[in-house]
Amino acid sequence: MFEAPLALTAIVDESTLSGSGAVRVVSVQGVDAAHLVLTDTDLSDCLFSGAFHLDQLRLEGRTTLASTPTGWHRRGISPVRWTRRRTLAEEQHWRAQTAGQLSVPVGAPPELGRWRTGLHHPDPVLTPDPDDIAPLYRQLRKAFEDGKNEPGAAGFCYGECEMRRHDRSGTPKAERRLLWAYWLLSGYGLRAGRALGWLAAAMVATVVLLMAFGLPMSSPKQKATGTVPAGGGTVTFVIDKQDVKNPTGDRFTGKRFDKALNVTLNSVVFRSSGQDLTTIGTYIEMTSRVLEPALLALAVLAIRGRIKR
């Protein structure tokens, strides 16, 4: 361990090097990171497991971490594409092990379309699992937050949630299901595009359902009923509306689209449109008034997490 602060900084003339020129750190295992500052370093293959006080590690300058594989891949019969983010070497090794990848020879350049394999690949006993990796992301996230680097901390927050979602030993099943839904809807509140995409899909579905089932055949008209006394006197009238009639005939017209869009847009901002709706339409509006503002809030949260400093 270091007994005094140590700063490691890459100061080289990159014009004389064939590579990037960054100093590569391959492990901080057993190091007291409270005394360590890394500046302009390549941590793509750095092992953090076993280090002490990772939440006090200082990463400054251009810090390079391994990225997720590029391009489309196949998981069973379904094509998948990994979200672009920075990952720790421990996660790379675990994902390579669970994917059944072949070992990469020592010294061979990493392939952009594959996870990086570790020295003990594919031994699951010596490869850290999600239960071990989640605390590493959590401590590094805190280190970035303490350094007022919120956008940088967001990437580690995503990694922590990913490991908790895959952790079958330390994370309860109910919590993993909530994390799965949180990931699917908004990328743990860090992918604004995903939340906006779901919001757009929900709005389109609401408009279609309202046009098909929610809007009545015509707006119910008011009617007045009353009695006139035989000998004269005061006349009493009761103002009421006709019963709402379910739609028939051509339901997808421009006029019905305008009404459905008005209801949907008001639902996004949690307002009642005041439109006359069928019973089914009332339930559709109630559902959209809960779901769509929540998706909008997730999108705003994701944008805020990316731009906050």
C-alpha positions as CSV (number, residue, x, y, z in Angstrom):
1,M,0.0,0.0,0.0
2,F,1.0,3.6,-0.5
3,E,1.8,5.4,2.8
4,A,1.8,8.8,1.0
5,P,-0.1,10.4,-1.8
6,L,1.0,9.2,-5.3
7,A,0.2,10.8,-8.6
8,L,0.6,8.9,-11.9
9,T,0.5,11.2,-14.9
10,A,1.1,10.4,-18.6
11,I,3.7,13.0,-19.9
12,V,5.0,11.7,-23.2
13,D,5.6,13.0,-26.7
14,E,2.8,11.2,-28.6
15,S,4.3,12.1,-32.0
16,T,7.1,9.6,-31.4
17,L,4.8,6.7,-30.5
18,S,2.8,4.4,-32.8
19,G,0.1,3.9,-30.2
20,S,-2.0,6.4,-28.2
21,G,0.9,7.2,-25.8
22,A,-1.3,6.8,-22.7
23,V,0.2,5.1,-19.6
24,R,-1.5,1.8,-19.1
25,V,-2.4,0.7,-15.6
26,V,-3.2,-3.0,-15.4
27,S,-4.1,-3.4,-11.7
28,V,-4.6,-1.5,-8.5
29,Q,-5.4,-4.6,-6.5
30,G,-4.2,-4.2,-2.9
31,V,-3.6,-0.5,-3.3
32,D,-5.0,2.1,-0.9
33,A,-6.6,4.3,-3.6
34,A,-7.1,7.2,-1.1
35,H,-3.5,8.1,-1.8
36,L,-3.7,7.6,-5.6
37,V,-4.3,10.1,-8.4
38,L,-4.4,8.9,-12.0
39,T,-4.2,11.4,-14.8
40,D,-4.4,10.7,-18.6
41,T,-4.2,7.0,-18.1
42,D,-5.5,3.9,-20.0
43,L,-7.5,1.8,-17.6
44,S,-9.0,-0.5,-20.2
45,D,-7.5,-3.6,-18.7
46,C,-7.1,-2.3,-15.1
47,L,-8.4,-4.6,-12.3
48,F,-10.0,-2.7,-9.4
49,S,-11.1,-5.6,-7.3
50,G,-9.2,-5.9,-4.1
51,A,-8.3,-2.2,-3.9
52,F,-9.0,-0.2,-0.8
53,H,-10.9,3.2,-0.6
54,L,-11.9,3.2,-4.3
55,D,-14.4,5.9,-3.5
56,Q,-11.5,8.2,-2.8
57,L,-9.6,7.5,-6.0
58,R,-9.0,10.5,-8.2
59,L,-9.2,10.1,-12.0
60,E,-8.3,13.2,-13.9
61,G,-7.7,14.2,-17.4
62,R,-8.5,11.7,-20.2
63,T,-9.2,8.4,-18.6
64,T,-9.7,5.6,-21.0
65,L,-11.9,2.6,-20.1
66,A,-13.0,-0.4,-22.2
67,S,-16.1,0.1,-24.2
68,T,-19.0,-2.3,-24.9
69,P,-18.8,-4.3,-28.1
70,T,-19.9,-2.5,-31.3
71,G,-22.4,-3.7,-33.9
72,W,-25.2,-6.1,-33.7
73,H,-25.0,-9.5,-32.0
74,R,-27.2,-12.5,-31.6
75,R,-28.5,-13.7,-28.2
76,G,-30.4,-16.9,-28.9
77,I,-32.6,-16.0,-31.8
78,S,-32.9,-12.3,-31.0
79,P,-30.5,-9.7,-32.3
80,V,-29.1,-7.3,-29.7
81,R,-27.0,-4.2,-29.7
82,W,-25.1,-3.0,-26.6
83,T,-25.5,0.5,-25.3
84,R,-22.3,2.5,-25.7
85,R,-20.8,3.1,-22.3
86,R,-17.5,2.7,-20.4
87,T,-17.0,-0.5,-18.5
88,L,-14.6,-1.9,-16.0
89,A,-12.3,-4.8,-16.9
90,E,-14.1,-7.0,-14.4
91,E,-17.4,-6.6,-16.2
92,Q,-15.7,-7.3,-19.5
93,H,-14.2,-10.6,-18.2
94,W,-17.5,-11.7,-16.6
95,R,-19.6,-11.0,-19.8
96,A,-17.0,-12.8,-21.9
97,Q,-17.1,-15.8,-19.6
98,T,-20.9,-16.0,-19.5
99,A,-21.1,-15.5,-23.3
100,G,-18.7,-18.5,-23.8
101,Q,-16.2,-16.5,-25.8
102,L,-12.8,-18.0,-26.7
103,S,-9.7,-16.7,-24.9
104,V,-7.8,-14.0,-26.7
105,P,-4.0,-14.6,-26.8
106,V,-1.9,-12.4,-24.5
107,G,-0.8,-9.3,-26.3
108,A,-3.4,-9.5,-29.0
109,P,-5.2,-6.3,-29.7
110,P,-8.8,-6.3,-28.4
111,E,-11.6,-6.8,-31.0
112,L,-14.3,-4.1,-31.1
113,G,-17.1,-6.6,-31.5
114,R,-16.2,-8.8,-28.5
115,W,-15.9,-8.6,-24.8
116,R,-12.3,-8.7,-23.4
117,T,-11.3,-11.9,-21.7
118,G,-9.3,-12.1,-18.5
119,L,-6.2,-14.1,-17.5
120,H,-8.4,-16.7,-15.8
121,H,-10.9,-17.0,-18.7
122,P,-13.1,-19.0,-18.8
123,D,-12.9,-20.2,-15.2
124,P,-16.1,-18.9,-13.4
125,V,-14.5,-19.4,-9.9
126,L,-11.7,-16.9,-10.6
127,T,-13.8,-14.5,-12.6
128,P,-15.6,-11.8,-10.6
129,D,-19.4,-12.1,-10.7
130,P,-22.0,-9.2,-10.6
131,D,-22.1,-9.4,-6.8
132,D,-18.4,-8.5,-6.8
133,I,-18.5,-5.9,-9.6
134,A,-21.5,-3.8,-8.4
135,P,-19.6,-2.4,-5.4
136,L,-16.7,-1.4,-7.6
137,Y,-19.0,0.7,-9.8
138,R,-20.6,2.1,-6.7
139,Q,-17.3,3.3,-5.2
140,L,-16.0,4.7,-8.5
141,R,-19.3,6.5,-9.0
142,K,-18.9,8.2,-5.6
143,A,-15.4,9.2,-6.5
144,F,-16.7,11.0,-9.6
145,E,-19.5,12.6,-7.7
146,D,-17.1,13.9,-5.1
147,G,-15.1,15.3,-7.9
148,K,-18.2,17.2,-9.2
149,N,-18.2,15.1,-12.4
150,E,-21.8,14.1,-12.6
151,P,-21.8,13.0,-16.3
152,G,-18.8,10.8,-15.6
153,A,-20.5,9.3,-12.6
154,A,-23.6,8.5,-14.6
155,G,-21.7,5.9,-16.6
156,F,-20.7,4.1,-13.4
157,C,-24.2,4.3,-12.1
158,Y,-25.4,2.5,-15.2
159,G,-22.8,-0.2,-14.7
160,E,-23.8,-0.6,-11.0
161,C,-27.5,-1.0,-11.9
162,E,-26.6,-3.5,-14.7
163,M,-24.6,-5.7,-12.2
164,R,-27.4,-5.6,-9.7
165,R,-29.9,-6.6,-12.4
166,H,-27.8,-9.6,-13.2
167,D,-26.9,-10.5,-9.6
168,R,-28.9,-13.6,-8.7
169,S,-27.3,-14.1,-5.3
170,G,-27.2,-10.7,-3.6
171,T,-30.2,-8.9,-5.2
172,P,-33.8,-10.1,-4.4
173,K,-35.9,-11.3,-7.4
174,A,-38.4,-8.5,-6.9
175,E,-35.7,-5.8,-7.0
176,R,-34.2,-7.4,-10.1
177,R,-37.6,-7.2,-11.8
178,L,-37.9,-3.5,-11.0
179,L,-34.4,-2.9,-12.3
180,W,-35.3,-4.7,-15.5
181,A,-38.3,-2.5,-16.0
182,Y,-36.3,0.6,-15.1
183,W,-33.6,-0.5,-17.7
184,L,-36.2,-1.2,-20.4
185,L,-38.1,2.0,-20.0
186,S,-35.3,4.5,-19.6
187,G,-31.9,2.8,-19.2
188,Y,-31.9,3.4,-15.5
189,G,-33.0,7.0,-15.9
190,L,-29.8,7.7,-18.0
191,R,-31.1,7.1,-21.6
192,A,-33.3,9.9,-22.6
193,G,-33.8,8.6,-26.1
194,R,-35.2,5.3,-24.8
195,A,-37.7,7.1,-22.5
196,L,-38.8,9.5,-25.3
197,G,-39.2,6.5,-27.6
198,W,-41.5,4.8,-25.2
199,L,-43.4,8.0,-24.6
200,A,-44.0,8.5,-28.4
201,A,-45.1,4.8,-28.7
202,A,-47.5,5.3,-25.7
203,M,-48.9,8.5,-27.3
204,V,-49.5,6.8,-30.7
205,A,-51.2,3.8,-29.0
206,T,-53.4,6.1,-27.0
207,V,-54.5,8.1,-30.1
208,V,-55.3,4.9,-32.0
209,L,-57.2,3.3,-29.1
210,L,-59.2,6.5,-28.5
211,M,-60.1,6.8,-32.2
212,A,-61.2,3.1,-32.3
213,F,-63.0,2.7,-28.9
214,G,-62.7,5.8,-26.7
215,L,-64.5,8.6,-28.6
216,P,-68.3,8.4,-28.8
217,M,-70.1,8.3,-32.2
218,S,-71.1,11.9,-31.7
219,S,-70.9,14.4,-28.9
220,P,-73.9,13.9,-26.6
221,K,-76.3,16.9,-26.8
222,Q,-78.0,18.5,-23.8
223,K,-81.7,18.2,-23.4
224,A,-84.2,19.9,-21.2
225,T,-87.3,18.1,-19.7
226,G,-90.0,19.6,-17.4
227,T,-93.6,19.9,-16.6
228,V,-96.1,22.7,-17.0
229,P,-98.8,22.9,-14.4
230,A,-102.3,22.8,-15.7
231,G,-103.4,25.9,-13.9
232,G,-100.2,27.9,-14.7
233,G,-97.4,28.7,-12.4
234,T,-93.7,28.0,-12.2
235,V,-92.2,25.8,-14.9
236,T,-89.4,23.5,-13.8
237,F,-86.8,22.2,-16.3
238,V,-84.1,19.5,-15.8
239,I,-81.0,19.9,-18.0
240,D,-79.3,16.6,-18.8
241,K,-77.1,15.0,-21.4
242,Q,-77.9,12.1,-23.7
243,D,-76.2,8.8,-23.0
244,V,-72.8,8.4,-24.8
245,K,-73.1,6.0,-27.7
246,N,-70.2,3.7,-28.7
247,P,-68.6,4.5,-32.1
248,T,-69.7,2.8,-35.2
249,G,-68.9,3.1,-38.9
250,D,-65.7,5.0,-39.9
251,R,-63.8,5.6,-36.7
252,F,-60.5,6.9,-38.2
253,T,-61.4,10.4,-39.4
254,G,-59.6,13.7,-39.2
255,K,-62.1,15.1,-36.7
256,R,-61.7,12.1,-34.4
257,F,-58.0,12.2,-34.7
258,D,-58.0,15.9,-33.5
259,K,-60.0,15.0,-30.5
260,A,-57.9,11.9,-29.7
261,L,-54.7,13.9,-30.0
262,N,-56.1,16.6,-27.7
263,V,-56.9,14.0,-25.1
264,T,-53.4,12.4,-25.4
265,L,-51.5,15.7,-25.2
266,N,-53.4,16.7,-22.1
267,S,-52.7,13.4,-20.5
268,V,-48.9,13.9,-21.0
269,V,-49.1,17.0,-18.7
270,F,-51.5,15.3,-16.3
271,R,-54.6,17.3,-17.3
272,S,-58.1,16.3,-18.1
273,S,-59.1,17.2,-21.7
274,G,-62.8,17.6,-20.9
275,Q,-63.8,15.6,-23.9
276,D,-66.8,13.3,-23.7
277,L,-65.5,9.7,-23.8
278,T,-67.0,6.2,-23.7
279,T,-66.4,4.0,-20.7
280,I,-63.4,2.3,-22.4
281,G,-62.1,5.8,-23.4
282,T,-62.3,6.9,-19.8
283,Y,-60.1,4.0,-18.7
284,I,-57.7,4.7,-21.6
285,E,-57.4,8.3,-20.5
286,M,-56.8,7.3,-16.9
287,T,-54.0,4.9,-17.9
288,S,-52.3,7.5,-20.1
289,R,-52.5,10.1,-17.4
290,V,-50.4,7.9,-15.2
291,L,-48.0,6.3,-17.7
292,E,-47.1,9.1,-20.1
293,P,-46.2,11.8,-17.4
294,A,-44.0,9.1,-15.8
295,L,-42.2,8.5,-19.1
296,L,-41.7,12.2,-19.6
297,A,-40.3,12.5,-16.1
298,L,-37.8,9.7,-16.8
299,A,-36.7,11.4,-20.0
300,V,-36.1,14.7,-18.2
301,L,-34.2,12.9,-15.4
302,A,-32.0,11.2,-18.0
303,I,-31.2,14.6,-19.7
304,R,-30.5,16.2,-16.4
305,G,-28.1,13.4,-15.4
306,R,-26.1,13.9,-18.6
307,I,-25.7,17.6,-18.6
308,K,-25.5,18.3,-14.8
309,R,-22.0,19.4,-13.7
